[in-house]
Amino acid sequence: MYGQDVLSGDWRRPGRGKIPEVPAERDLVVEDAEGRFCGAVVACDKEAVTLEDRFGRRRVFPLAPAGFLLEGRPVTLVRPSEDAGGPRRSASGSIAVEGLRARVARESRIYVEGVHDASLVEKIWGHDLRVEGVVVEFLEGVDDLPAIVEEFAPGPGRRLGVLVDHLVPGSKESRIASQVSGSDVLIVGHPYVDIWQAVKPSVLGIPSWPAVPRGVPWKEGVIAALGWRMDPSEAWRHILGRVTAYTDLEPELLGRVEELIDFVTEPCEDG
């Protein structure tokens, strides 16, 4: 009377024909279906795709149906068609370097405050960073920044760039940043309380980022004001999933990241 048992079969996946096929374009960031490895596409042939994570580790996966997660949803990766048009652009707007293996990582580094900052930088500038051999690491806050910089020991050929949230006059972050100096370290920042605000509101279909009362945790306050029924990690996946290119971000962040990449990759003077 009631048909098939709804729990029979693989009930966690969409029904037949509902799993989208996505071209495995270079720098597309996906997870394997079990969520054990996350990385950017660096190569794809008719049978398999190669992913590289932010530490430079690579793994090869078969192009199996529903074999990957894109923004948390099952997809089937397929070999991309040949592009007969002009030069392909990366998410940052730069001309994509085709067929070039990621260079050995430089000693120079870029530090950002948290995992959300790192994932946004990877999504937009990941291709550029692999071409230049720059690794991005996250700090989980800047309270110990002077000690972290001292431990890194910047010097010629070993530069350190740091991206700081809410770097405005009089903020805690600006006071901490003022304690760090040196020709081989560069600290820059954006004016936003959190990296979420660097995503243009229009990308999310909202008129503006809501104001959060003092004393209320910022992320939780934003979620409540927008009426999202999500925890902060789910909300960030939603936000990041709407970002596809540099045009989705505010100029105040774009300029600072480009400045850091230029700083850590610029040739050092002799001596």
C-alpha positions in Angstrom: 0.0 0.0 0.0 2.8 2.4 0.9 5.3 1.3 -1.7 9.0 0.8 -1.1 10.7 1.0 2.3 12.0 4.6 2.4 15.1 3.5 4.3 16.1 0.9 1.7 19.1 1.6 -0.6 21.4 4.5 -0.2 19.0 7.0 1.3 21.7 9.6 2.0 22.1 10.4 -1.7 19.7 12.1 -4.1 17.7 9.9 -6.3 18.8 8.8 -9.8 19.4 11.6 -12.2 19.6 14.3 -9.5 23.3 14.3 -8.8 24.8 17.1 -11.0 27.8 16.6 -13.2 30.6 19.2 -12.7 33.6 19.7 -15.0 36.8 19.0 -13.0 38.3 22.4 -13.9 41.8 23.2 -12.5 41.6 24.8 -9.0 38.0 23.6 -8.3 38.0 22.7 -4.6 36.1 19.5 -3.7 36.2 16.8 -1.0 36.1 13.1 -1.6 32.6 11.6 -0.9 33.6 10.5 2.6 35.0 13.9 3.5 38.5 12.6 4.3 40.5 14.7 1.8 39.8 18.2 0.5 41.8 19.8 -2.2 42.0 21.6 -5.5 41.9 19.9 -8.9 45.4 20.0 -10.4 45.0 17.3 -13.1 42.2 15.3 -14.7 42.1 12.6 -17.4 39.3 10.3 -18.6 39.5 8.0 -15.6 40.8 9.9 -12.6 41.3 13.3 -11.0 44.2 14.5 -8.9 43.6 16.8 -5.9 46.1 18.8 -4.0 45.5 20.1 -0.5 46.8 23.3 1.0 49.9 21.5 2.3 50.9 20.3 -1.2 49.8 16.7 -0.6 48.2 15.0 -3.7 45.8 12.1 -4.0 44.3 10.5 -7.1 40.6 9.6 -7.2 38.6 7.8 -9.8 35.8 9.8 -11.6 33.1 7.8 -9.9 29.4 8.8 -9.9 28.7 11.0 -6.8 32.3 10.5 -5.8 32.8 14.0 -4.5 31.3 16.8 -2.4 31.1 20.4 -3.7 30.1 22.9 -1.0 28.9 19.8 1.0 26.7 18.4 -1.8 27.3 15.2 -3.8 28.5 15.8 -7.4 29.9 13.7 -10.2 33.1 15.1 -11.6 33.6 14.8 -15.3 36.6 15.6 -17.5 36.3 19.2 -18.7 35.9 19.9 -22.4 38.7 21.6 -24.3 38.4 25.3 -24.2 38.7 26.9 -27.6 38.3 30.4 -26.3 41.0 32.9 -25.0 43.2 32.4 -22.0 41.5 31.0 -19.0 41.3 33.3 -15.9 41.7 32.1 -12.3 39.3 33.1 -9.6 41.6 36.1 -8.7 41.3 37.4 -12.3 44.9 36.5 -13.3 45.7 34.5 -16.4 45.7 30.8 -15.5 49.0 29.0 -16.0 48.1 25.8 -17.8 50.0 22.6 -17.3 52.4 24.0 -14.7 53.1 21.9 -11.6 53.0 23.8 -8.3 56.5 25.0 -7.5 58.3 23.9 -4.4 57.1 26.0 -1.4 59.1 29.1 -0.6 60.4 29.7 2.9 58.3 32.9 2.9 54.7 32.5 4.3 51.4 34.3 4.6 49.6 34.1 7.9 45.9 34.8 8.3 43.9 34.8 11.5 41.6 31.8 11.1 40.5 28.8 9.1 37.7 30.9 7.4 40.3 33.5 6.2 42.5 30.7 4.9 39.7 28.9 3.0 38.6 32.2 1.4 42.1 33.1 0.3 42.6 29.5 -1.0 39.4 29.7 -3.0 40.2 33.0 -4.8 44.0 33.0 -4.9 44.8 29.3 -4.7 46.0 29.1 -8.3 48.3 32.1 -7.9 49.7 30.8 -4.6 50.6 27.4 -6.1 52.2 29.0 -9.1 54.3 31.2 -6.8 55.0 28.4 -4.2 53.4 30.4 -1.3 51.9 28.6 1.6 49.1 30.2 3.7 48.7 29.2 7.4 46.2 30.3 10.0 46.9 31.6 13.5 43.6 31.2 15.4 43.8 34.9 16.4 46.6 37.5 16.7 47.0 37.9 20.5 50.4 36.2 20.3 51.5 37.7 17.0 54.8 39.3 18.3 55.9 35.9 19.7 54.8 34.1 16.5 56.7 36.5 14.3 59.8 36.2 16.5 59.6 32.4 16.3 59.2 32.5 12.5 62.4 34.6 12.3 61.8 36.6 9.1 64.9 37.5 7.0 66.1 37.8 3.5 64.5 35.0 1.4 62.2 34.2 4.4 59.6 36.9 4.4 56.4 36.9 6.4 53.1 38.6 5.5 50.2 38.7 7.9 46.6 39.5 7.2 44.7 40.9 10.2 41.0 41.4 10.7 39.7 44.7 12.0 43.0 46.6 11.6 41.6 50.1 12.3 43.0 52.9 14.5 42.4 52.2 18.2 41.5 48.5 17.8 43.2 45.7 19.8 44.5 44.3 16.6 46.2 47.6 15.6 47.9 47.8 19.0 49.2 44.3 18.7 50.4 44.9 15.1 52.3 48.0 16.1 54.5 45.8 18.3 55.9 44.1 15.2 58.4 45.6 12.8 61.1 44.7 10.3 61.9 45.0 6.6 61.1 41.3 6.1 57.7 41.3 7.7 54.6 43.0 6.5 51.3 43.3 8.4 48.3 44.5 6.6 44.6 44.3 7.4 41.1 45.1 6.4 38.5 47.1 8.4 36.0 44.3 8.9 35.2 42.7 12.3 35.4 39.3 10.6 36.3 37.9 7.2 32.6 37.2 6.5 32.1 40.9 6.0 34.6 41.0 3.2 32.1 39.1 1.1 29.8 41.6 -0.7 26.2 41.5 0.8 24.7 41.3 -2.7 26.4 38.0 -3.2 24.3 36.6 -0.4 21.1 38.4 -1.4 21.1 40.7 1.6 21.1 44.5 1.6 24.0 44.8 4.1 25.7 43.0 6.9 23.7 43.5 10.1 25.0 45.5 13.1 25.7 43.3 16.1 25.2 44.8 19.6 28.3 45.1 21.7 28.8 42.0 24.0 27.1 39.6 21.5 29.4 37.2 19.7 29.6 38.6 16.2 29.0 35.5 14.1 26.1 34.3 16.3 24.6 37.8 16.2 24.8 37.9 12.4 23.2 34.5 12.1 20.3 35.5 14.4 19.8 38.9 12.7 19.6 37.2 9.3 17.2 34.5 10.6 19.5 31.7 9.4 19.0 28.3 11.1 22.6 27.4 11.0 25.6 27.1 13.3 28.6 29.3 12.4 30.4 26.5 10.5 27.3 25.8 8.4 26.8 29.6 7.8 30.4 29.9 6.6 30.0 27.0 4.1 26.9 28.8 2.8 28.8 32.1 2.5 31.8 30.5 0.9 29.7 28.6 -1.5 28.3 31.8 -3.0 31.8 33.2 -3.7 33.1 32.3 -7.1 35.6 35.1 -8.1 37.4 38.2 -6.8 34.4 40.3 -7.9 32.4 38.8 -5.0 34.8 40.4 -2.5 35.3 43.9 -1.2 38.2 45.9 -2.5 39.6 46.5 1.0 40.4 42.7 1.2 41.5 42.3 -2.5 44.1 44.9 -2.3 45.6 43.7 1.0 45.9 40.0 -0.2 47.5 41.1 -3.5 49.9 43.3 -1.5 50.9 40.3 0.7 51.5 38.0 -2.3 53.7 40.6 -4.0 55.7 41.2 -0.8 56.5 37.5 -0.1 57.3 36.8 -3.8 59.4 39.9 -4.6 63.1 39.1 -5.2 65.3 40.0 -2.3 68.2 42.4 -2.6 71.7 41.0 -2.2 72.9 41.2 1.4 
